[in-house]
Amino acid sequence: MAATSNRTRNVTPDLDAASDRVREANDRIADAGRKVTVTYLDGVERWWTGVAKAERKFADQAQVEAVGHLLSAHASLTEDVVKASVAASRELIGV
C-alpha cells in the first residue's frame, strides 16, 4: 500500500505552481499587448498630425479666404479629436 500512495503523490500536479506559471504568462501577454497598442496609438497620432499639417498648408495656399479658414478649422478639429481619442485609449489600457 505504501508504494501506491507514493505513486499517487508523484502524479498529482502542483496546482499552485501551475497557476503561478499561468498568471506570469498572462502578465507577459498583457504587457506585450500594451506595448503593441502604445506603438499603434503613437502611429495613429503621428499620421493624423501629418494630415492636419498638410491641411494647414493647403489652408495657407488657398486663394479663397473662406476655404482657408474652413481647412484650418478642420485641421484643428482633427487634432483635437485625435488627441482626445488617443488620450482616452491610453487611459483605458492603463498607460
N, C-alpha and C positions, 0 to 999 in steps of 0.2 A: 504494500500500500504506500510505503514511503516513496517508492520510485514513481508512482502515478502522481502524487501530489507535487513532486519536484518538476515533473514534465509539464503539469498544468501551469505552474508558476512561470516557467520559461516561455510558454506560448502566449500568456496573457500580455497584451500590448500595454505599453506605458502611455496611458491616455493623456496624462499631464504633459509629458514631453511632446507628444504628437500635437496637442492643442497649442503648445508654445511655438512649435515649428510652423503651424498653420497661421498663427497670429503674426509671426515675423514675416512670413511670405506675403500675407495680406498688407502689412505695413509697407513692405518694399514695393508692392504693386501700386498701392495708393500714392506713394511718393513719386514713383515713375509717372503715374498719371498726372499728378500735379505739375511735374516738370514739363511734360508734353503740352499740357493745357496752357501753362505760362508762356511757353515758346509760341504756341499758336496765337494767344492773345497779343503778344508783342508784335507778331507779324501782321495781324489784323489792324492793330493800331497804327503801325508804320504805313501800311498800304493806304488806309483811309486818310492819314495825314498827307500822304503824297497826292491823293485825289483832291483834297481840299487845297493844297498848294497849287496844283495845276489849275483848279477852278479860279483861284485868286489871280493867277497870271492871266487867264482869259478875261477876267473882270477888268484888269488894268489895261488890257488891249482893246476892250470893247469900244466901239465908236459911238454907241448909244449909251448915254449915262444911265438910263433906267435898267438896261441889260447888265451893265457893270455892277450896279447896286444889287440887282437880283442874284447874280452869280456870287458876289461877295457874301451876301446874306445866307445863301445856300451853303457856301463853304463853312461859314461859322456854325450854322445849324448842324451840318455833318460832323464837324469836330466835337461839338457839344454832345451830340447823341452818342458818338463813338466813345468819348471819354466816360460818359455815364454808364454805358453798357459794359465797357471793359472793367471799370471800377466795380460795378455790381457783380460781374462774373468773378473777378479776383476775390471779392469778399465771400462769395458763395463757396469757392473752393478753399478758402482759408489761407490765402496768400497775402 
